[in-house]
Amino acid sequence: MIPRLTDAERAALVDLLPEWSLAKDRDAIERRFAFADFSEAFAFMTRVALLAEKHDHHPEWSNVYNRVTILLSTHDAGGLSARDIRLAEAIDGLA
Amino acid sequence: MIPRLTDAERAALVDLLPEWSLAKDRDAIERRFAFADFSEAFAFMTRVALLAEKHDHHPEWSNVYNRVTILLSTHDAGGLSARDIRLAEAIDGLA
């Protein structure tokens, strides 16, 4: 079992990942991205897919034309863990 | 404005696209796919993305690890059109 984030780690999220917000009905973080068109959105998704495989941690995500929504949570933790923070930081590094 | 499917065309969907079902709260069709892992799921998504660009018609879709859900509807028709059928048939051709 992977440990969930502590209260102190959660409090630090606002500064650490200012573009991400806590999901409403899940112990998860999410971020929405908008691009010029589908081609740019899917190019970004491809880079995120490579990151996900590298981290062995995968997003729950959706795409509608130029928009991409990414939700991160850790199944083996039953909620947010350090793995989500690391992947979110890596994704932010692309954007 | 693109014409929506007629009643006769809708009645034919069961035979034409047996793997697809009507969405519950949208005038749309959807299909769920399951793969061995994320890598296979995303490889499939990449092929669907190429089809979407070729057809100039894009899915609303989501992915969680090995699962992919695709919903097709035509914004410019306010619901299902022949474009959705053509793209669904092309996607079935990959699977």
N, CA and C atoms of all chains as a GROMACS GRO file, in nm:
protein
  570
    1MET      N    1   0.085  -0.121   0.000
    1MET     CA    2   0.000   0.000   0.000
    1MET      C    3   0.089   0.126   0.000
    2ILE      N    4   0.057   0.216  -0.088
    2ILE     CA    5   0.131   0.342  -0.098
    2ILE      C    6   0.067   0.443  -0.002
    3PRO      N    7   0.145   0.517   0.077
    3PRO     CA    8   0.085   0.611   0.172
    3PRO      C    9   0.019   0.730   0.102
    4ARG      N   10  -0.095   0.772   0.156
    4ARG     CA   11  -0.160   0.893   0.105
    4ARG      C   12  -0.085   1.015   0.157
    5LEU      N   13  -0.106   1.127   0.091
    5LEU     CA   14  -0.042   1.251   0.134
    5LEU      C   15  -0.086   1.287   0.276
    6THR      N   16   0.006   1.341   0.352
    6THR     CA   17  -0.027   1.389   0.487
    6THR      C   18  -0.097   1.524   0.476
    7ASP      N   19  -0.151   1.571   0.588
    7ASP     CA   20  -0.217   1.702   0.588
    7ASP      C   21  -0.118   1.813   0.551
    8ALA      N   22   0.005   1.801   0.599
    8ALA     CA   23   0.107   1.903   0.568
    8ALA      C   24   0.140   1.903   0.419
    9GLU      N   25   0.149   1.782   0.361
    9GLU     CA   26   0.178   1.773   0.217
    9GLU      C   27   0.062   1.830   0.136
   10ARG      N   28  -0.058   1.807   0.181
   10ARG     CA   29  -0.176   1.861   0.111
   10ARG      C   30  -0.178   2.014   0.117
   11ALA      N   31  -0.142   2.066   0.234
   11ALA     CA   32  -0.141   2.212   0.250
   11ALA      C   33  -0.040   2.277   0.157
   12ALA      N   34   0.065   2.202   0.123
   12ALA     CA   35   0.170   2.256   0.037
   12ALA      C   36   0.132   2.255  -0.111
   13LEU      N   37   0.022   2.186  -0.146
   13LEU     CA   38  -0.013   2.169  -0.288
   13LEU      C   39  -0.043   2.301  -0.358
   14VAL      N   40  -0.104   2.394  -0.286
   14VAL     CA   41  -0.141   2.522  -0.348
   14VAL      C   42  -0.018   2.592  -0.405
   15ASP      N   43   0.091   2.588  -0.328
   15ASP     CA   44   0.215   2.653  -0.376
   15ASP      C   45   0.290   2.565  -0.476
   16LEU      N   46   0.285   2.434  -0.453
   16LEU     CA   47   0.364   2.340  -0.534
   16LEU      C   48   0.303   2.324  -0.674
   17LEU      N   49   0.171   2.315  -0.679
   17LEU     CA   50   0.101   2.290  -0.805
   17LEU      C   51  -0.014   2.389  -0.821
   18PRO      N   52   0.019   2.516  -0.841
   18PRO     CA   53  -0.087   2.620  -0.843
   18PRO      C   54  -0.187   2.604  -0.956
   19GLU      N   55  -0.149   2.532  -1.063
   19GLU     CA   56  -0.241   2.516  -1.177
   19GLU      C   57  -0.338   2.400  -1.155
   20TRP      N   58  -0.318   2.321  -1.052
   20TRP     CA   59  -0.403   2.205  -1.026
   20TRP      C   60  -0.500   2.236  -0.913
   21SER      N   61  -0.618   2.174  -0.919
   21SER     CA   62  -0.715   2.192  -0.811
   21SER      C   63  -0.758   2.056  -0.758
   22LEU      N   64  -0.809   2.054  -0.637
   22LEU     CA   65  -0.859   1.930  -0.580
   22LEU      C   66  -0.990   1.892  -0.650
   23ALA      N   67  -1.005   1.766  -0.684
   23ALA     CA   68  -1.130   1.720  -0.746
   23ALA      C   69  -1.243   1.730  -0.644
   24LYS      N   70  -1.364   1.749  -0.694
   24LYS     CA   71  -1.478   1.769  -0.604
   24LYS      C   72  -1.516   1.642  -0.528
   25ASP      N   73  -1.524   1.531  -0.599
   25ASP     CA   74  -1.582   1.410  -0.539
   25ASP      C   75  -1.482   1.294  -0.530
   26ARG      N   76  -1.354   1.326  -0.542
   26ARG     CA   77  -1.250   1.223  -0.535
   26ARG      C   78  -1.131   1.280  -0.459
   27ASP      N   79  -1.051   1.195  -0.399
   27ASP     CA   80  -0.925   1.241  -0.342
   27ASP      C   81  -0.825   1.241  -0.457
   28ALA      N   82  -0.827   1.348  -0.534
   28ALA     CA   83  -0.753   1.356  -0.659
   28ALA      C   84  -0.728   1.503  -0.692
   29ILE      N   85  -0.631   1.526  -0.781
   29ILE     CA   86  -0.610   1.661  -0.832
   29ILE      C   87  -0.639   1.661  -0.982
   30GLU      N   88  -0.680   1.777  -1.034
   30GLU     CA   89  -0.707   1.782  -1.177
   30GLU      C   90  -0.664   1.916  -1.234
   31ARG      N   91  -0.634   1.911  -1.364
   31ARG     CA   92  -0.599   2.033  -1.436
   31ARG      C   93  -0.658   2.025  -1.577
   32ARG      N   94  -0.706   2.138  -1.624
   32ARG     CA   95  -0.761   2.147  -1.760
   32ARG      C   96  -0.667   2.225  -1.849
   33PHE      N   97  -0.650   2.176  -1.969
   33PHE     CA   98  -0.561   2.239  -2.066
   33PHE      C   99  -0.642   2.271  -2.192
   34ALA      N  100  -0.607   2.381  -2.258
   34ALA     CA  101  -0.672   2.416  -2.386
   34ALA      C  102  -0.563   2.445  -2.488
   35PHE      N  103  -0.584   2.397  -2.609
   35PHE     CA  104  -0.485   2.412  -2.716
   35PHE      C  105  -0.552   2.475  -2.838
   36ALA      N  106  -0.473   2.498  -2.941
   36ALA     CA  107  -0.527   2.563  -3.061
   36ALA      C  108  -0.628   2.472  -3.133
   37ASP      N  109  -0.600   2.342  -3.134
   37ASP     CA  110  -0.686   2.250  -3.208
   37ASP      C  111  -0.662   2.107  -3.158
   38PHE      N  112  -0.726   2.011  -3.223
   38PHE     CA  113  -0.713   1.870  -3.183
   38PHE      C  114  -0.570   1.821  -3.200
   39SER      N  115  -0.507   1.860  -3.308
   39SER     CA  116  -0.372   1.814  -3.336
   39SER      C  117  -0.276   1.852  -3.223
   40GLU      N  118  -0.285   1.976  -3.177
   40GLU     CA  119  -0.199   2.020  -3.068
   40GLU      C  120  -0.236   1.950  -2.937
   41ALA      N  121  -0.366   1.931  -2.916
   41ALA     CA  122  -0.410   1.864  -2.792
   41ALA      C  123  -0.358   1.720  -2.790
   42PHE      N  124  -0.367   1.652  -2.903
   42PHE     CA  125  -0.324   1.512  -2.903
   42PHE      C  126  -0.171   1.500  -2.899
   43ALA      N  127  -0.102   1.596  -2.956
   43ALA     CA  128   0.044   1.596  -2.944
   43ALA      C  129   0.083   1.606  -2.797
   44PHE      N  130   0.016   1.692  -2.724
   44PHE     CA  131   0.040   1.704  -2.579
   44PHE      C  132   0.007   1.572  -2.509
   45MET      N  133  -0.106   1.511  -2.544
   45MET     CA  134  -0.144   1.384  -2.481
   45MET      C  135  -0.038   1.276  -2.505
   46THR      N  136   0.019   1.278  -2.623
   46THR     CA  137   0.123   1.179  -2.653
   46THR      C  138   0.244   1.198  -2.562
   47ARG      N  139   0.279   1.323  -2.538
   47ARG     CA  140   0.393   1.348  -2.448
   47ARG      C  141   0.356   1.307  -2.304
   48VAL      N  142   0.233   1.333  -2.264
   48VAL     CA  143   0.190   1.291  -2.129
   48VAL      C  144   0.190   1.138  -2.119
   49ALA      N  145   0.150   1.070  -2.226
   49ALA     CA  146   0.148   0.923  -2.226
   49ALA      C  147   0.289   0.868  -2.206
   50LEU      N  148   0.387   0.930  -2.270
   50LEU     CA  149   0.526   0.887  -2.253
   50LEU      C  150   0.571   0.909  -2.108
   51LEU      N  151   0.536   1.024  -2.052
   51LEU     CA  152   0.568   1.051  -1.911
   51LEU      C  153   0.503   0.948  -1.819
   52ALA      N  154   0.378   0.916  -1.848
   52ALA     CA  155   0.303   0.822  -1.763
   52ALA      C  156   0.371   0.686  -1.762
   53GLU      N  157   0.414   0.640  -1.879
   53GLU     CA  158   0.483   0.511  -1.885
   53GLU      C  159   0.616   0.518  -1.812
   54LYS      N  160   0.685   0.627  -1.826
   54LYS     CA  161   0.815   0.645  -1.759
   54LYS      C  162   0.798   0.641  -1.607
   55HIS      N  163   0.691   0.706  -1.558
   55HIS     CA  164   0.664   0.712  -1.414
   55HIS      C  165   0.591   0.586  -1.366
   56ASP      N  166   0.549   0.501  -1.457
   56ASP     CA  167   0.462   0.388  -1.424
   56ASP      C  168   0.343   0.433  -1.339
   57HIS      N  169   0.287   0.545  -1.381
   57HIS     CA  170   0.171   0.602  -1.310
   57HIS      C  171   0.087   0.672  -1.417
   58HIS      N  172  -0.042   0.641  -1.420
   58HIS     CA  173  -0.122   0.679  -1.537
   58HIS      C  174  -0.239   0.771  -1.500
   59PRO      N  175  -0.267   0.867  -1.585
   59PRO     CA  176  -0.376   0.962  -1.556
   59PRO      C  177  -0.513   0.903  -1.590
   60GLU      N  178  -0.615   0.964  -1.533
   60GLU     CA  179  -0.752   0.946  -1.582
   60GLU      C  180  -0.779   1.073  -1.658
   61TRP      N  181  -0.802   1.062  -1.787
   61TRP     CA  182  -0.808   1.185  -1.865
   61TRP      C  183  -0.908   1.176  -1.978
   62SER      N  184  -0.948   1.294  -2.023
   62SER     CA  185  -1.044   1.299  -2.133
   62SER      C  186  -1.006   1.412  -2.227
   63ASN      N  187  -1.055   1.401  -2.348
   63ASN     CA  188  -1.026   1.500  -2.452
   63ASN      C  189  -1.151   1.526  -2.533
   64VAL      N  190  -1.178   1.653  -2.556
   64VAL     CA  191  -1.282   1.696  -2.649
   64VAL      C  192  -1.220   1.803  -2.737
   65TYR      N  193  -1.193   1.768  -2.861
   65TYR     CA  194  -1.130   1.856  -2.959
   65TYR      C  195  -1.001   1.920  -2.906
   66ASN      N  196  -1.004   2.048  -2.867
   66ASN     CA  197  -0.878   2.114  -2.826
   66ASN      C  198  -0.857   2.113  -2.674
   67ARG      N  199  -0.949   2.048  -2.601
   67ARG     CA  200  -0.941   2.051  -2.455
   67ARG      C  201  -0.900   1.915  -2.398
   68VAL      N  202  -0.816   1.919  -2.297
   68VAL     CA  203  -0.771   1.798  -2.229
   68VAL      C  204  -0.788   1.819  -2.078
   69THR      N  205  -0.853   1.724  -2.013
   69THR     CA  206  -0.866   1.729  -1.867
   69THR      C  207  -0.792   1.609  -1.809
   70ILE      N  208  -0.705   1.636  -1.715
   70ILE     CA  209  -0.626   1.529  -1.652
   70ILE      C  210  -0.658   1.523  -1.504
   71LEU      N  211  -0.690   1.403  -1.457
   71LEU     CA  212  -0.714   1.380  -1.314
   71LEU      C  213  -0.610   1.279  -1.266
   72LEU      N  214  -0.548   1.310  -1.154
   72LEU     CA  215  -0.447   1.222  -1.097
   72LEU      C  216  -0.487   1.176  -0.958
   73SER      N  217  -0.479   1.046  -0.937
   73SER     CA  218  -0.504   0.986  -0.807
   73SER      C  219  -0.431   0.852  -0.808
   74THR      N  220  -0.404   0.796  -0.692
   74THR     CA  221  -0.326   0.673  -0.686
   74THR      C  222  -0.412   0.558  -0.636
   75HIS      N  223  -0.442   0.466  -0.727
   75HIS     CA  224  -0.531   0.355  -0.694
   75HIS      C  225  -0.481   0.279  -0.571
   76ASP      N  226  -0.350   0.252  -0.570
   76ASP     CA  227  -0.292   0.171  -0.461
   76ASP      C  228  -0.282   0.247  -0.330
   77ALA      N  229  -0.315   0.375  -0.331
   77ALA     CA  230  -0.316   0.453  -0.208
   77ALA      C  231  -0.461   0.485  -0.168
   78GLY      N  232  -0.554   0.460  -0.255
   78GLY     CA  233  -0.693   0.499  -0.229
   78GLY      C  234  -0.709   0.650  -0.227
   79GLY      N  235  -0.621   0.721  -0.298
   79GLY     CA  236  -0.630   0.867  -0.302
   79GLY      C  237  -0.497   0.927  -0.343
   80LEU      N  238  -0.477   1.053  -0.308
   80LEU     CA  239  -0.356   1.125  -0.349
   80LEU      C  240  -0.231   1.073  -0.281
   81SER      N  241  -0.126   1.057  -0.360
   81SER     CA  242   0.004   1.017  -0.305
   81SER      C  243   0.114   1.101  -0.370
   82ALA      N  244   0.236   1.079  -0.324
   82ALA     CA  245   0.351   1.150  -0.380
   82ALA      C  246   0.366   1.122  -0.530
   83ARG      N  247   0.318   1.007  -0.576
   83ARG     CA  248   0.329   0.974  -0.719
   83ARG      C  249   0.248   1.073  -0.803
   84ASP      N  250   0.135   1.117  -0.751
   84ASP     CA  251   0.053   1.215  -0.825
   84ASP      C  252   0.125   1.348  -0.836
   85ILE      N  253   0.189   1.389  -0.725
   85ILE     CA  254   0.263   1.516  -0.727
   85ILE      C  255   0.376   1.509  -0.829
   86ARG      N  256   0.449   1.398  -0.828
   86ARG     CA  257   0.562   1.385  -0.922
   86ARG      C  258   0.516   1.389  -1.067
   87LEU      N  259   0.404   1.318  -1.097
   87LEU     CA  260   0.356   1.318  -1.235
   87LEU      C  261   0.301   1.455  -1.273
   88ALA      N  262   0.231   1.520  -1.180
   88ALA     CA  263   0.177   1.654  -1.208
   88ALA      C  264   0.291   1.752  -1.238
   89GLU      N  265   0.398   1.744  -1.161
   89GLU     CA  266   0.513   1.833  -1.185
   89GLU      C  267   0.575   1.805  -1.322
   90ALA      N  268   0.582   1.677  -1.358
   90ALA     CA  269   0.638   1.643  -1.489
   90ALA      C  270   0.548   1.693  -1.602
   91ILE      N  271   0.417   1.682  -1.584
   91ILE     CA  272   0.323   1.733  -1.685
   91ILE      C  273   0.335   1.884  -1.696
   92ASP      N  274   0.344   1.952  -1.582
   92ASP     CA  275   0.362   2.098  -1.583
   92ASP      C  276   0.489   2.136  -1.660
   93GLY      N  277   0.587   2.050  -1.653
   93GLY     CA  278   0.712   2.075  -1.725
   93GLY      C  279   0.696   2.076  -1.876
   94LEU      N  280   0.591   2.012  -1.925
   94LEU     CA  281   0.563   2.010  -2.069
   94LEU      C  282   0.491   2.136  -2.114
   95ALA      N  283   0.409   2.190  -2.025
   95ALA     CA  284   0.314   2.295  -2.066
   95ALA      C  285   0.376   2.433  -2.068
   96MET      N  286  -2.549   2.381  -4.143
   96MET     CA  287  -2.599   2.281  -4.047
   96MET      C  288  -2.599   2.143  -4.113
   97ILE      N  289  -2.544   2.048  -4.040
   97ILE     CA  290  -2.539   1.910  -4.089
   97ILE      C  291  -2.667   1.839  -4.044
   98PRO      N  292  -2.732   1.762  -4.133
   98PRO     CA  293  -2.859   1.698  -4.092
   98PRO      C  294  -2.836   1.586  -3.990
   99ARG      N  295  -2.926   1.577  -3.894
   99ARG     CA  296  -2.921   1.466  -3.798
   99ARG      C  297  -2.974   1.340  -3.868
  100LEU      N  298  -2.940   1.226  -3.811
  100LEU     CA  299  -2.988   1.099  -3.867
  100LEU      C  300  -3.140   1.094  -3.865
  101THR      N  301  -3.195   1.034  -3.966
  101THR     CA  302  -3.340   1.014  -3.971
  101THR      C  303  -3.378   0.895  -3.882
  102ASP      N  304  -3.507   0.877  -3.859
  102ASP     CA  305  -3.552   0.763  -3.779
  102ASP      C  306  -3.511   0.631  -3.843
  103ALA      N  307  -3.521   0.626  -3.976
  103ALA     CA  308  -3.483   0.502  -4.046
  103ALA      C  309  -3.334   0.473  -4.029
  104GLU      N  310  -3.254   0.579  -4.039
  104GLU     CA  311  -3.108   0.562  -4.022
  104GLU      C  312  -3.075   0.518  -3.879
  105ARG      N  313  -3.149   0.571  -3.782
  105ARG     CA  314  -3.127   0.532  -3.642
  105ARG      C  315  -3.164   0.386  -3.619
  106ALA      N  316  -3.274   0.344  -3.683
  106ALA     CA  317  -3.318   0.204  -3.667
  106ALA      C  318  -3.215   0.108  -3.723
  107ALA      N  319  -3.138   0.154  -3.822
  107ALA     CA  320  -3.039   0.068  -3.885
  107ALA      C  321  -2.910   0.055  -3.803
  108LEU      N  322  -2.894   0.140  -3.700
  108LEU     CA  323  -2.768   0.143  -3.624
  108LEU      C  324  -2.737   0.010  -3.555
  109VAL      N  325  -2.840  -0.056  -3.507
  109VAL     CA  326  -2.819  -0.182  -3.433
  109VAL      C  327  -2.745  -0.283  -3.520
  110ASP      N  328  -2.785  -0.290  -3.647
  110ASP     CA  329  -2.718  -0.384  -3.738
  110ASP      C  330  -2.586  -0.330  -3.791
  111LEU      N  331  -2.583  -0.197  -3.814
  111LEU     CA  332  -2.465  -0.135  -3.875
  111LEU      C  333  -2.349  -0.127  -3.777
  112LEU      N  334  -2.380  -0.093  -3.652
  112LEU     CA  335  -2.276  -0.073  -3.551
  112LEU      C  336  -2.313  -0.149  -3.423
  113PRO      N  337  -2.310  -0.282  -3.428
  113PRO     CA  338  -2.360  -0.360  -3.315
  113PRO      C  339  -2.279  -0.341  -3.186
  114GLU      N  340  -2.154  -0.296  -3.198
  114GLU     CA  341  -2.070  -0.277  -3.079
  114GLU      C  342  -2.094  -0.143  -3.010
  115TRP      N  343  -2.170  -0.057  -3.075
  115TRP     CA  344  -2.195   0.077  -3.022
  115TRP      C  345  -2.334   0.083  -2.961
  116SER      N  346  -2.349   0.166  -2.858
  116SER     CA  347  -2.482   0.185  -2.798
  116SER      C  348  -2.516   0.333  -2.793
  117LEU      N  349  -2.644   0.362  -2.785
  117LEU     CA  350  -2.686   0.501  -2.774
  117LEU      C  351  -2.650   0.553  -2.636
  118ALA      N  352  -2.598   0.674  -2.628
  118ALA     CA  353  -2.566   0.734  -2.498
  118ALA      C  354  -2.696   0.763  -2.424
  119LYS      N  355  -2.687   0.764  -2.293
  119LYS     CA  356  -2.809   0.780  -2.211
  119LYS      C  357  -2.865   0.921  -2.216
  120ASP      N  358  -2.779   1.021  -2.204
  120ASP     CA  359  -2.826   1.158  -2.187
  120ASP      C  360  -2.783   1.252  -2.301
  121ARG      N  361  -2.741   1.191  -2.411
  121ARG     CA  362  -2.697   1.271  -2.526
  121ARG      C  363  -2.746   1.204  -2.652
  122ASP      N  364  -2.762   1.280  -2.760
  122ASP     CA  365  -2.788   1.218  -2.890
  122ASP      C  366  -2.652   1.181  -2.947
  123ALA      N  367  -2.604   1.065  -2.906
  123ALA     CA  368  -2.466   1.024  -2.935
  123ALA      C  369  -2.458   0.872  -2.926
  124ILE      N  370  -2.352   0.818  -2.985
  124ILE     CA  371  -2.324   0.675  -2.968
  124ILE      C  372  -2.192   0.660  -2.894
  125GLU      N  373  -2.180   0.548  -2.822
  125GLU     CA  374  -2.054   0.526  -2.751
  125GLU      C  375  -2.014   0.379  -2.754
  126ARG      N  376  -1.885   0.359  -2.740
  126ARG     CA  377  -1.831   0.225  -2.733
  126ARG      C  378  -1.714   0.223  -2.633
  127ARG      N  379  -1.707   0.115  -2.558
  127ARG     CA  380  -1.596   0.100  -2.462
  127ARG      C  381  -1.501  -0.008  -2.511
  128PHE      N  382  -1.375   0.018  -2.497
  128PHE     CA  383  -1.271  -0.075  -2.538
  128PHE      C  384  -1.183  -0.109  -2.418
  129ALA      N  385  -1.134  -0.233  -2.414
  129ALA     CA  386  -1.040  -0.271  -2.308
  129ALA      C  387  -0.918  -0.336  -2.374
  130PHE      N  388  -0.801  -0.304  -2.324
  130PHE     CA  389  -0.676  -0.355  -2.380
  130PHE      C  390  -0.593  -0.420  -2.270
  131ALA      N  391  -0.479  -0.472  -2.307
  131ALA     CA  392  -0.394  -0.542  -2.209
  131ALA      C  393  -0.338  -0.444  -2.106
  132ASP      N  394  -0.303  -0.325  -2.151
  132ASP     CA  395  -0.240  -0.228  -2.060
  132ASP      C  396  -0.249  -0.088  -2.121
  133PHE      N  397  -0.188   0.008  -2.053
  133PHE     CA  398  -0.193   0.147  -2.099
  133PHE      C  399  -0.127   0.164  -2.235
  134SER      N  400  -0.015   0.097  -2.253
  134SER     CA  401   0.059   0.110  -2.379
  134SER      C  402  -0.028   0.070  -2.498
  135GLU      N  403  -0.098  -0.041  -2.485
  135GLU     CA  404  -0.186  -0.084  -2.595
  135GLU      C  405  -0.304   0.010  -2.612
  136ALA      N  406  -0.358   0.057  -2.500
  136ALA     CA  407  -0.472   0.149  -2.507
  136ALA      C  408  -0.431   0.278  -2.578
  137PHE      N  409  -0.313   0.330  -2.542
  137PHE     CA  410  -0.272   0.456  -2.604
  137PHE      C  411  -0.230   0.438  -2.750
  138ALA      N  412  -0.177   0.324  -2.784
  138ALA     CA  413  -0.146   0.295  -2.925
  138ALA      C  414  -0.276   0.300  -3.006
  139PHE      N  415  -0.382   0.240  -2.953
  139PHE     CA  416  -0.513   0.246  -3.020
  139PHE      C  417  -0.561   0.391  -3.030
  140MET      N  418  -0.547   0.466  -2.923
  140MET     CA  419  -0.591   0.606  -2.926
  140MET      C  420  -0.517   0.685  -3.032
  141THR      N  421  -0.390   0.656  -3.050
  141THR     CA  422  -0.312   0.726  -3.153
  141THR      C  423  -0.368   0.696  -3.292
  142ARG      N  424  -0.406   0.572  -3.315
  142ARG     CA  425  -0.464   0.538  -3.446
  142ARG      C  426  -0.601   0.605  -3.464
  143VAL      N  427  -0.678   0.612  -3.356
  143VAL     CA  428  -0.807   0.681  -3.364
  143VAL      C  429  -0.785   0.831  -3.389
  144ALA      N  430  -0.684   0.888  -3.328
  144ALA     CA  431  -0.654   1.031  -3.348
  144ALA      C  432  -0.622   1.059  -3.495
  145LEU      N  433  -0.547   0.970  -3.558
  145LEU     CA  434  -0.516   0.987  -3.700
  145LEU      C  435  -0.642   0.978  -3.785
  146LEU      N  436  -0.728   0.882  -3.752
  146LEU     CA  437  -0.857   0.870  -3.823
  146LEU      C  438  -0.940   0.997  -3.806
  147ALA      N  439  -0.942   1.049  -3.684
  147ALA     CA  440  -1.024   1.167  -3.655
  147ALA      C  441  -0.978   1.286  -3.739
  148GLU      N  442  -0.847   1.303  -3.749
  148GLU     CA  443  -0.796   1.414  -3.831
  148GLU      C  444  -0.829   1.392  -3.978
  149LYS      N  445  -0.817   1.267  -4.022
  149LYS     CA  446  -0.847   1.235  -4.162
  149LYS      C  447  -0.994   1.264  -4.195
  150HIS      N  448  -1.081   1.230  -4.099
  150HIS     CA  449  -1.226   1.251  -4.119
  150HIS      C  450  -1.267   1.395  -4.085
  151ASP      N  451  -1.174   1.473  -4.029
  151ASP     CA  452  -1.208   1.605  -3.975
  151ASP      C  453  -1.331   1.596  -3.884
  152HIS      N  454  -1.331   1.494  -3.801
  152HIS     CA  455  -1.441   1.472  -3.707
  152HIS      C  456  -1.380   1.406  -3.584
  153HIS      N  457  -1.407   1.463  -3.466
  153HIS     CA  458  -1.328   1.424  -3.348
  153HIS      C  459  -1.414   1.365  -3.238
  154PRO      N  460  -1.361   1.264  -3.171
  154PRO     CA  461  -1.438   1.199  -3.065
  154PRO      C  462  -1.434   1.279  -2.934
  155GLU      N  463  -1.529   1.249  -2.846
  155GLU     CA  464  -1.517   1.288  -2.705
  155GLU      C  465  -1.479   1.158  -2.636
  156TRP      N  466  -1.363   1.155  -2.577
  156TRP     CA  467  -1.316   1.026  -2.527
  156TRP      C  468  -1.237   1.038  -2.400
  157SER      N  469  -1.231   0.925  -2.329
  157SER     CA  470  -1.157   0.923  -2.204
  157SER      C  471  -1.080   0.792  -2.194
  158ASN      N  472  -0.979   0.794  -2.111
  158ASN     CA  473  -0.893   0.677  -2.092
  158ASN      C  474  -0.856   0.664  -1.945
  159VAL      N  475  -0.869   0.545  -1.894
  159VAL     CA  476  -0.820   0.510  -1.760
  159VAL      C  477  -0.741   0.380  -1.775
  160TYR      N  478  -0.611   0.391  -1.765
  160TYR     CA  479  -0.518   0.278  -1.780
  160TYR      C  480  -0.545   0.199  -1.909
  161ASN      N  481  -0.608   0.082  -1.901
  161ASN     CA  482  -0.625  -0.003  -2.021
  161ASN      C  483  -0.761   0.016  -2.087
  162ARG      N  484  -0.841   0.107  -2.035
  162ARG     CA  485  -0.976   0.126  -2.089
  162ARG      C  486  -0.991   0.257  -2.164
  163VAL      N  487  -1.064   0.252  -2.274
  163VAL     CA  488  -1.090   0.371  -2.356
  163VAL      C  489  -1.239   0.376  -2.384
  164THR      N  490  -1.300   0.490  -2.359
  164THR     CA  491  -1.441   0.510  -2.392
  164THR      C  492  -1.451   0.619  -2.497
  165ILE      N  493  -1.520   0.589  -2.606
  165ILE     CA  494  -1.535   0.685  -2.715
  165ILE      C  495  -1.682   0.721  -2.734
  166LEU      N  496  -1.710   0.850  -2.735
  166LEU     CA  497  -1.845   0.898  -2.760
  166LEU      C  498  -1.841   0.983  -2.887
  167LEU      N  499  -1.936   0.956  -2.977
  167LEU     CA  500  -1.942   1.029  -3.103
  167LEU      C  501  -2.075   1.103  -3.116
  168SER      N  502  -2.067   1.228  -3.149
  168SER     CA  503  -2.184   1.311  -3.176
  168SER      C  504  -2.134   1.426  -3.263
  169THR      N  505  -2.224   1.492  -3.333
  169THR     CA  506  -2.182   1.596  -3.426
  169THR      C  507  -2.231   1.732  -3.378
  170HIS      N  508  -2.135   1.813  -3.335
  170HIS     CA  509  -2.170   1.944  -3.279
  170HIS      C  510  -2.254   2.025  -3.377
  171ASP      N  511  -2.214   2.027  -3.504
  171ASP     CA  512  -2.282   2.109  -3.604
  171ASP      C  513  -2.419   2.053  -3.645
  172ALA      N  514  -2.453   1.933  -3.594
  172ALA     CA  515  -2.586   1.876  -3.620
  172ALA      C  516  -2.671   1.880  -3.492
  173GLY      N  517  -2.608   1.911  -3.381
  173GLY     CA  518  -2.680   1.905  -3.252
  173GLY      C  519  -2.717   1.762  -3.216
  174GLY      N  520  -2.641   1.666  -3.265
  174GLY     CA  521  -2.670   1.525  -3.236
  174GLY      C  522  -2.605   1.434  -3.338
  175LEU      N  523  -2.658   1.314  -3.349
  175LEU     CA  524  -2.598   1.214  -3.438
  175LEU      C  525  -2.616   1.248  -3.585
  176SER      N  526  -2.508   1.232  -3.661
  176SER     CA  527  -2.516   1.252  -3.806
  176SER      C  528  -2.441   1.139  -3.875
  177ALA      N  529  -2.444   1.141  -4.008
  177ALA     CA  530  -2.372   1.040  -4.086
  177ALA      C  531  -2.222   1.043  -4.059
  178ARG      N  532  -2.170   1.158  -4.015
  178ARG     CA  533  -2.026   1.167  -3.984
  178ARG      C  534  -1.990   1.075  -3.868
  179ASP      N  535  -2.080   1.062  -3.773
  179ASP     CA  536  -2.054   0.974  -3.658
  179ASP      C  537  -2.051   0.828  -3.702
  180ILE      N  538  -2.144   0.793  -3.792
  180ILE     CA  539  -2.146   0.655  -3.841
  180ILE      C  540  -2.017   0.624  -3.917
  181ARG      N  541  -1.974   0.717  -4.002
  181ARG     CA  542  -1.852   0.692  -4.080
  181ARG      C  543  -1.730   0.677  -3.990
  182LEU      N  544  -1.720   0.763  -3.887
  182LEU     CA  545  -1.604   0.753  -3.799
  182LEU      C  546  -1.611   0.625  -3.713
  183ALA      N  547  -1.732   0.590  -3.668
  183ALA     CA  548  -1.748   0.466  -3.589
  183ALA      C  549  -1.707   0.345  -3.672
  184GLU      N  550  -1.747   0.342  -3.798
  184GLU     CA  551  -1.710   0.230  -3.885
  184GLU      C  552  -1.558   0.224  -3.903
  185ALA      N  553  -1.497   0.340  -3.917
  185ALA     CA  554  -1.351   0.345  -3.934
  185ALA      C  555  -1.281   0.296  -3.806
  186ILE      N  556  -1.333   0.336  -3.690
  186ILE     CA  557  -1.275   0.292  -3.562
  186ILE      C  558  -1.293   0.141  -3.547
  187ASP      N  559  -1.411   0.090  -3.583
  187ASP     CA  560  -1.434  -0.056  -3.577
  187ASP      C  561  -1.333  -0.129  -3.665
  188GLY      N  562  -1.295  -0.065  -3.775
  188GLY     CA  563  -1.198  -0.125  -3.865
  188GLY      C  564  -1.060  -0.145  -3.802
  189LEU      N  565  -1.031  -0.068  -3.696
  189LEU     CA  566  -0.903  -0.081  -3.625
  189LEU      C  567  -0.906  -0.194  -3.524
  190ALA      N  568  -1.024  -0.216  -3.468
  190ALA     CA  569  -1.034  -0.306  -3.350
  190ALA      C  570  -1.039  -0.454  -3.390
   0.00000   0.00000   0.00000
